[in-house]
Amino acid sequence: MLNAEERRRWRREYVDGFLAQLRLQRDALAPSTQKCLDQWARQVKLVADQPSSNFGNVVLELCKAVESELASGLGTIRGLEFLARGTLGEKAHALKGITAFDDATTQRISSQGIKPDFVKSGLADSLKQLASLRSDTGSAHGNAQLQSASPQHADRARLLTGQILKGIVRVSRGKSK
Amino acid sequence: MNVLVVCTGNTCRSPMAAGLLKRLAQSKGLAIEARSAGLAPHIGQRVAENAAKAMAELGIDISGELSKKVTPDLVRWADLVVTVQQEHADYFAEDFPEATSKLRCLQPDVPDPYCGPLAEYRQVRDILKDLLLRFIESLGGTMISSRAPE
């Protein structure tokens, strides 16, 4: 039995543990992303050891965290504004459509401490896979609950979110461990 | 009095508890209406087969119950919200802070029998029955208008 403060601490430690695996620190993430991850931990706590649960909201909060980080990081770079809007699938599709970044865009990405190679190659695939885990509710940044998701979906979403965050977090905003 | 019973998936514990509560209230001539819902359900899923079997042994039919999510409308409908786990009560209180005064936790941790054998469901059914009898006693009759037993 945990009181409100202990629950907040549990969530914070859970998120910090996740970020530590990625060698990221909390303050490297946008505040809105941190809030999404806090909500993710809250959903995890609810369904932990409850196999009859729908893990949809666990997946959804991870998707929101990725959307948030894209919107406040890469999506602010000229030429990559499409990453700040639309569904995860649309972002992946648009990114796939870019055959090569021009020098200026590459420079702008690099200047934020982000590897252009990941943005060009790995990001679109990871976004596409994450999008496929999310039952599309027709809402771009959907607040609606997912139809249905299993613990395996949640594990996969965690892995993909980790890969994405590790690749897109702006090092200049915080320190990488 | 309207009572909403809440668990996580709304396929085992809460539909069993709601079915039991209706039966117990009926046998005592108490005007209690019970419904159930989940905090993270697969919406529209049928109640677990063994839950329905365990309840059928007491002559209570919950086989037609489909899982539902806790919604603001359901919370407004309820005079009391009963949880079978402290975690549920805590989570509910964060989502519906305006309804915390309605919350009652039957026990900090009624085990989730999901996918377990029938014996496990029977065990949980019996735990719930005892807890609900105590719950009804705790209401003291002051909040429930009596009606003639059917």
Interface residues (C-beta under 8 A of the other chain):
Chain A: M1 L2 A4 R7 R42 Q43 K45 L46 V47 D49 Q50 P51 S52 S53 N54 F55 G56 N57 Q145 Q147 S148
Chain B: T8 G9 T11 C12 G38 L39 A40 P41 H42 I43 A48 K69 Q86 E87 H88 D90 Y91 E94 P108 D112 Y114 C115
